[in-house]
Amino acid sequence: MVQIGPGKREELAVRVLASPAGEGEAPFRLPWTPNEWLGLRSGLTRSARHLLMDEAPPASVAPREAGEVLFHALFSGQPGILLAHSLGSVGERGLRLRLRFQLDADDPRLAFLHSLPWELLYKADSRDFLGLSRRTPIVRSLEIPRPAPALPLPSPLRILAVPALPEDTARLDLDLERRNLQDAWAEHRNVQVVLLDKLGITGLRQTLLESPFHIVHFMGHGEVDPATGRGLLFFAGAGGARTPVSGEALTTVLKDIRTLRLVFLNACESGRTPDGSEVDPFAGVATALVLGGIPAVVAMQLPVSDAAAIHFSRTFYERLAAGDSLDEAVAEGRLTLYTEFPETVEWAVPVLFSRIADGRIFKRSGQTGWPILRVPRPARRWLLGAAVLLAVAGLAWFAVPYLKRLLPGAVPPIDKVRVGNFKIARYEVSNEQFRRFLQARPEWQRDRIRPEYQDGDYLKDWPGPTEYKPYEDDYPVTQVSWFAAQAFCDWAGGRLPAPDEWKEAAHAAEGQYPWGRTDFSGPAPLNFCDIECKMQHRDANLPTFRDGYSEIAPVTEFPGGQSPEGVYNLSGNVWEWCFTPSGRERVTMGGSYASQFDECSTDITESIDATTCAPDGGFRCVWN
């Protein structure tokens, strides 16, 4: 890890903060004056854009010379010795050496350094561009007082593709870029690529609030405003009008989406840092996102041709899908541009900002790649297909019922019902289903769960860590926090329903209850706090409308209250957690056995602390 910052006597110093060979420092001298750098950047820009402008490649740019100047500025003296020893050390052990540049953005003298093309670093004695090797990937890191912990691998992993092509901008092949993105993940289960179908930055925000996304991929145009020095992206507004969005505005929209781990900005100058010691280095789009807490950002520091941008993003996602870390995938993408466009320096245009130490945006529990379902090669297709069919048929016929008993941690069968463009569990999650989850994920057992994920009442009525009360296997699990409910759904390959999805399943727009209008004679179609309820606030207004239970009921009870699609107990029995992307409080819907009848209406939304483990609170999952 390399850092440039204040040294002795108000000079700048380059420090090796961590390396296989130890630590050290040396004085740092700027490789160019600001005016010299502006001339060099102009040449690099012309080189990057000649494919788009049908010009001959400019001869004024010598990337090796520029990279060598940067290398000597950074790795002279003790840092150079440490680099040489580290390269030898990692080579012997088969490891990688990551170069992370931590530039203190609070020091105005260092603002100029943010704009330099560190991705051109060239080691002349071995004739290596460091950024073209997965052994020495170049990662930019800024001093931000925000943690970036790795999250558990979500299921499904959801990628939001954001096309933006206003009418008065140059045409881009966004369809090809979208297909490449989908093709990169085509062989992987539990990965969903969703195309944004709403206009502008407001549409982006609405979509991110409706359901969780983990990667946002922007496809469009960008620039740095020469008058203000601010980085801009261009969204399409009403009628296709160009709508400029600053990095600060985009950050405001994205920074509280807690599931978001990576933003890919495939747009010109989206990764450029404004020039000048008086300009805020966080006025660029990528740096603003980093300051806002986005763990990783891939962007373009110079103008880039459409062809190069598409080639780079295709390779990046193919390698990410294959299990590479972010910095490895970026290095492979650069190498693709180096070989496909040898007359340009477009390979040095992509930049990676990351605050993730190992480059892994998700924890993977020991696996080396994403969950994958591979298609057999044509030469083996028929033989392998026949063998697989025979094996699956035999297993399904003879062994499945027994294997389910032998594999207590396996995901149990969950009856699902299709509603619109998603599927929802027919019943609330039961005690037996949740017990299977606890066996597979022991970190969520009562004596192991992290304190910040519960309020002290988590599963408190269970006799043991994975043991519920006798004869209650088909009762809904209760006393679980929002965090535990979300973790269960992730394990089951789904997620908690967004409030709008829950309401759609409950037909809230058509009436107050899933089954339609209520006849107040006969048995009740839901479990609420009726006249026999043990709670103090029982509903005395309906003395003859009785549900037959004084407290909680099995998940399969009250068939008369199911929705038209056959979803049970959306009103009453237990209130249900819904997905909201951030905040201390999370949305609940539906009312419970402790609620009065009108409190079980499907149009009532409440918010409670996400750590709450209530005896009348449960959940169900949805799947795309």
Secondary structure, 3 states (H helix, E strand, C coil): CEEEEECHHHCEEEEECCCCCCCEEEECCCCCCHHHHHHHHHHHHHHHHHHHHCCCCCCCCCHHHHHHHHHHHHCCCHHHHHHHHHHHHHHHHCCCCCEEEEECCCCHHHHHHHCCCHHHCEECCCCEEHHHCCCCCEEEEECCCCCCCCEECCCCEEEEEEECCCCCCCCCCHHHHHHHHHHHCCCCCCEEEEECCCCHHHHHHHHHHHCCCCEEEEECEEEECCCCCCEEEEEECHHHCEEEEEHHHHHHHHCCCCCCCEEEEECCCCCCCCCCCCCCHHHCHHHHHHHCCCCEEEEECCCCCHHHHHHHHHHHHHHHHCCCCHHHHHHHHHHHHHHHCCCCCHHHCEEEEECCCCCCCEECCCCCCCCCCCCCCHHHHHHHHHHHHHHHHHHHHHHHHHHHHHCCCCCCCCCEEEECCEEEECCCCEHHHHHHHHHHCHHHCCCCCCHHHCCCCCCCCCCECCECCCCCCCCECCCCCHHHHHHHHHHCCCECCCHHHHHHHCCHHHCCCCCCCCCCCCCCCCCCCCCCCCCCCCCCCCCCCCCCCCCCCCCCCCHHHCCCCCCCCCCCCCEEECCCCCCCEEEEECCCCCCCHHHHCCCCEEEEECCCCCCCEECCCEEC
